[in-house]
Amino acid sequence: MQEGAVRLLSTVVGTAPDAFRIELFGEDCGDIYPGMKRYRILITRNEEVMYVYTSNSYEFPPDALLHAEETAKAMFHRLAGDVARHPERYLTRRPSAAMRGTKITADAVILQGSPRRHGNSAILAAWCADACTAINRTSHIFYLQEMRIAACTGCYACYNEGYCPTDDDMPAILNAVEHASLLVICSPVYTNTVPAGLKCVIDRFQALHARRSMTGAPAAGTGLLIAVAGRRGREHFDCVGKVTRACMQNIGIAPAEEILIDGIDEIRDVRLIPDLEAGVKSAVRSLLKPA
Ligand SMILES: Cc1cc2nc3c(=O)[nH]c(=O)nc-3n(C[C@H](O)[C@H](O)[C@H](O)COP(=O)(O)O)c2cc1C
């Protein structure tokens, strides 16, 4: 329980030494978002936490019929009744969403954001992976178009425990990015910004923002954007740069100088650009010092 949490309700069900204690705490989270409040119900038995229910005020949109505190209090009474009727349900701890997701760890996490599996962004991603291997550092390329990643629903449930409740492939990316020292985003420009699949991933990074704001984790590495645009001119990268920098800063990653490759519609293939491969590999090497 975070410092500053206030106990709002408390009751005991059953008799010692096997009694259950049910407590509702309220916590001010205004340091994360203006006016945010978090409510947590803990069911403990012999000092062991058997069940946790958490909600926060941002989960309730302005026109919702109920609000966070009254919902948490109603939930408290409901859980107290359930513990009294079915104590057997609370004798073992239930697995939490935190345990979900494949654990992939790598020094560099590379997001390949183009829907084209064999396009320019994929070639750039492969160069980045090769650069890591050359200096004995590990890397993992996530080919986003092959993954099942839903759009963020704005439920704000990630601010309860630091995990997104959506059951898809995103936890693997979140786990990997959280532990990597370098995040590389390889993306084409689509209608002046990033393709929709990559935007879904960027929005879903909100769960990492939530986790970091709850744990106070320190800054988490560097981020490199490598983007390709069909047209000529730096202005075509304005939005892609803004979106990816905002994303990185939101999750505590320091954006490095970007590699922006324009005029691809005329060239078609980044491999035809002199010195580009060497430049990309050198950038990755310098951001990811040898182990
Ligand atoms: C739907 C779509 C939208 C695009 N929008 C832009 C754009 O706004 N500006 C631009 O310069 N190029 C645009 N392009 C061109 C791509 O950025 C370019 O073809 C890029 O090289 C594709 O990268 P890839 O080979 O990694 O898939 C667009 C392409 C597609 C398919």
The ligand as a Gaussian input file, in Angstrom:
#p B3LYP/6-31G(d) Opt

LIG

0 1
 C       -1.312000       4.324000     -46.512000
 C       -0.032000       5.011000     -46.848000
 C        0.136000       6.327000     -46.487000
 C        1.325000       6.997000     -46.789000
 N        1.456000       8.299000     -46.416000
 C        2.596000       8.960000     -46.692000
 C        2.756000      10.328000     -46.310000
 O        1.887000      10.930000     -45.708000
 N        3.919000      10.956000     -46.614000
 C        4.934000      10.309000     -47.278000
 O        5.975000      10.917000     -47.525000
 N        4.817000       8.993000     -47.631000
 C        3.674000       8.312000     -47.363000
 N        3.549000       6.983000     -47.722000
 C        4.674000       6.291000     -48.376000
 C        5.492000       5.457000     -47.401000
 O        5.959000       6.217000     -46.325000
 C        6.704000       4.853000     -48.124000
 O        6.267000       4.066000     -49.211000
 C        7.580000       4.014000     -47.213000
 O        8.776000       3.757000     -47.856000
 C        6.949000       2.662000     -46.870000
 O        7.753000       2.033000     -45.913000
 P        7.928000       0.439000     -45.851000
 O        8.695000       0.041000     -47.091000
 O        8.727000       0.222000     -44.614000
 O        6.578000      -0.164000     -45.818000
 C        2.364000       6.306000     -47.466000
 C        2.179000       4.964000     -47.811000
 C        1.000000       4.323000     -47.532000
 C        0.814000       2.874000     -47.930000

